[in-house]
Structures are given as structure tokens and as C-alpha cells.
Amino acid sequence: MRCPECALALTYTRAGATLTCRLCGTAVPLMDTCGHCRGRRLSPFGWGLERVEHAVRRRFPKARVARWDPEASRGAKGEAQRAAAAAAEIVIGTRGALRLFGPASLGLAGFVSPDQLLRIPDFRAGERMFALLWAAAERVGAQGALVIQSQNPTHYALDAIARQELAAFYRHEIKFRAELGYPPFRRLAVVTVRGGDTPRLADEVAAALRASPRLVVYPPVAERGERARRIVVKGDPELAVVLAAAMEDFRGPRPRSRGIIDVEVDPVEWPS
């Protein structure tokens, strides 16, 4: 499910049973029927490392299997993991596991549901999935194979990987970004407000930003529970200068608006 305005994946909130856009704040109730087949058997799902490991060990009981845990990649545990991976026939892990292998060193690389990367509420989701799969393909030898299990086999990123055409991915991705005003056609900033009377301060900041005709300001969205509010702003190449001018009143002491305001221009990591 994607936001009709922003084309980003909607985030599922279990507590409220809602789907929310992390960019514009649009929220819709969780549907009880599928919009495509009208089926009613809907449930969350996913493949974690442990589930994949269990399935692989059951299918290949005699193979030497190692699991790469990104939470234990340093110190003695990290060294033990690297040694186990070097001796294994099958290594299971997240994207960080690719760092264990050099170019053309694998006989096969397989991805179980990389669609999870497409569901990240980030306009760069397709680019990041493509970069990961391309990096994996470079680590597979000439006689090897790259196997991808996907629910979106016609996605342009997967098609470009299958055809090994960087330009094919670029043509689709640049069109998508141009149509929705994402970088490099517009610049983005994330303004995060926390502490004090957060909702009121966030509304004040949003109102000040909207006063500038050169900015496109999305409504404040709650994050980290209710302890912070995030405001996404789009602008022209002078975004940083325009933001500084619009928020000039918030630089000095404001007794009624105690709190912390963080501004990140051209964010690399998108809030999730």
C-alpha cells in the first residue's frame, strides 16, 4: 500500500490499526478486504534471519550453515562469525553479510523477499534495493547465479538487475523523482521538534515555514511515540538559506516554546 500523493510505502501501526504516510501524515484505516482480489484473509508477514535459517537447515540438513548476526559483528563474537562464514557452504544474513565476500567469490546469492526494502517509507527505497542487489551480483562468479524471490517481479529495479542494465534503472527512477518533486529536482529538509509542549511548538514552526512561498511544508507527524514531531519541507536549491530566514524567530529565547528544534537538510537516512 502506497500513499496516493507521495507514492511512498505506508507504515502499519498495530496499536491504531492504521496505515500512515511518513511524509505527508495521511492516515487511512487498515482495510479488511484486499483492494485487488477482494479477499479477506489479510495478515502481517515477513521473513527474519531465524526463520530463513530454520528453512535452509531443514532443506539442506548436511550443509555447513552459518548465520551472520549484524548485532554481533565486533570483537570476539565478530571474529567467530567471520571464521564460521569462511568455513560454511551457506551463509545467511542481512545486507552487511555481503562485506564478507569479494568480487566473483560466490557460486550463488539468494534474496528472500527484498520487497521489504521497497516498503521502507523513503523515496530512495528503490535505489537502495537496486544497489544492494547489484552489489550481490558483482560477488557472484561467471558460472554462478543470483536468485531473487519477490512479490513485485515486474518492478523496474528488478527488471534492470535481471537485464544487467544500469541505464534502465536510471530512466525509470529519474522519471519517478521528477514527477513527485524528489531530489535531485527539489531539495528536502526534515525539521524535528521535541521537548516542552511539542505539539504546540511544532505547529508554530510549521506555520512559520508555510509563510514562505518558496517552501512546500507537510503537516507535523508524530514520531518516537508522542515525544517528537517531524516536519518535512521541500524547496529549491536555496532551501538552506530560505529555511534559516523562515526560522529566524526561533533562534532566540522563546519562553512559551521551550524545546529543541533540529534541522537536517538533504537527509541521507529517512525517518522510519
URRA-V480822 format. One record per residue. N is the residue number from 0. RES is the residue in one letter. PSI is psi in radians with two decimals (999 if undefined). Layout:
N	RES	PSI
N	RES	PSI
//
This chain:
0	M	2.29
1	R	2.67
2	C	2.29
3	P	-0.38
4	E	-0.71
5	C	-0.26
6	A	0.36
7	L	2.67
8	A	2.38
9	L	2.53
10	T	2.28
11	Y	2.21
12	T	1.93
13	R	-0.72
14	A	-0.78
15	G	-0.06
16	A	0.82
17	T	2.83
18	L	2.16
19	T	2.45
20	C	2.20
21	R	-0.13
22	L	-1.02
23	C	-0.16
24	G	-0.01
25	T	2.29
26	A	2.36
27	V	2.56
28	P	2.61
29	L	2.23
30	M	2.71
31	D	-0.06
32	T	2.62
33	C	2.35
34	G	-0.25
35	H	-0.90
36	C	-0.08
37	R	0.28
38	G	2.76
39	R	-0.02
40	R	1.40
41	L	2.38
42	S	2.60
43	P	2.64
44	F	2.96
45	G	2.87
46	W	1.99
47	G	3.02
48	L	-0.78
49	E	-0.67
50	R	-0.71
51	V	-0.77
52	E	-0.78
53	H	-0.75
54	A	-0.69
55	V	-0.78
56	R	-0.61
57	R	-0.65
58	R	-0.58
59	F	1.28
60	P	-0.40
61	K	-0.09
62	A	2.61
63	R	1.96
64	V	2.35
65	A	2.54
66	R	2.28
67	W	1.99
68	D	1.97
69	P	-0.32
70	E	-0.19
71	A	0.90
72	S	0.08
73	R	2.85
74	G	-2.69
75	A	-0.67
76	K	-0.68
77	G	-0.73
78	E	-0.70
79	A	-0.68
80	Q	-0.75
81	R	-0.68
82	A	-0.73
83	A	-0.69
84	A	-0.67
85	A	-0.55
86	A	-0.15
87	A	2.74
88	E	-0.49
89	I	2.22
90	V	2.26
91	I	2.28
92	G	-3.11
93	T	-2.93
94	R	-0.50
95	G	-0.37
96	A	-0.39
97	L	-0.45
98	R	-0.26
99	L	-0.25
100	F	2.53
101	G	3.13
102	P	2.40
103	A	0.53
104	S	-0.08
105	L	2.59
106	G	-0.50
107	L	2.48
108	A	2.31
109	G	2.49
110	F	2.19
111	V	1.91
112	S	1.11
113	P	-0.06
114	D	-0.40
115	Q	-0.54
116	L	-0.59
117	L	-0.39
118	R	-0.07
119	I	2.29
120	P	1.19
121	D	2.33
122	F	-0.26
123	R	0.12
124	A	-0.82
125	G	-0.72
126	E	-0.73
127	R	-0.65
128	M	-0.75
129	F	-0.77
130	A	-0.71
131	L	-0.81
132	L	-0.63
133	W	-0.72
134	A	-0.66
135	A	-0.72
136	A	-0.62
137	E	-0.34
138	R	-0.03
139	V	2.35
140	G	2.99
141	A	-0.58
142	Q	0.15
143	G	-2.89
144	A	2.65
145	L	2.08
146	V	2.21
147	I	2.14
148	Q	2.06
149	S	2.60
150	Q	-0.08
151	N	1.05
152	P	-0.32
153	T	0.05
154	H	2.44
155	Y	-0.48
156	A	-0.73
157	L	-0.64
158	D	-0.72
159	A	-0.65
160	I	-0.79
161	A	-0.62
162	R	-0.07
163	Q	0.85
164	E	1.79
165	L	-0.73
166	A	-0.58
167	A	-0.72
168	F	-0.78
169	Y	-0.76
170	R	-0.77
171	H	-0.76
172	E	-0.73
173	I	-0.57
174	K	-0.78
175	F	-0.79
176	R	-0.63
177	A	-0.74
178	E	-0.55
179	L	0.10
180	G	0.65
181	Y	2.82
182	P	2.48
183	P	0.16
184	F	-0.53
185	R	2.72
186	R	2.66
187	L	2.64
188	A	2.60
189	V	2.10
190	V	2.07
191	T	2.24
192	V	2.30
193	R	2.74
194	G	2.72
195	G	-2.55
196	D	1.36
197	T	-0.86
198	P	-0.76
199	R	-0.75
200	L	-0.70
201	A	-0.70
202	D	-0.67
203	E	-0.76
204	V	-0.79
205	A	-0.71
206	A	-0.71
207	A	-0.68
208	L	-0.67
209	R	-0.35
210	A	-0.31
211	S	2.13
212	P	-0.18
213	R	0.02
214	L	2.48
215	V	2.04
216	V	2.17
217	Y	2.70
218	P	2.63
219	P	2.41
220	V	2.32
221	A	2.47
222	E	2.90
223	R	0.90
224	G	-2.08
225	E	0.29
226	R	-0.16
227	A	2.79
228	R	2.40
229	R	2.34
230	I	2.13
231	V	2.35
232	V	2.36
233	K	2.57
234	G	-3.06
235	D	-3.03
236	P	-0.38
237	E	0.48
238	L	-0.79
239	A	-0.73
240	V	-0.75
241	V	-0.71
242	L	-0.79
243	A	-0.72
244	A	-0.72
245	A	-0.48
246	M	0.30
247	E	-0.67
248	D	-0.30
249	F	0.02
250	R	-0.60
251	G	3.10
252	P	2.36
253	R	1.62
254	P	-0.58
255	R	-0.15
256	S	0.87
257	R	2.36
258	G	3.12
259	I	2.32
260	I	2.06
261	D	2.35
262	V	2.15
263	E	2.02
264	V	2.40
265	D	1.05
266	P	2.41
267	V	-0.81
268	E	2.22
269	W	2.45
270	P	2.36
271	S	999
//
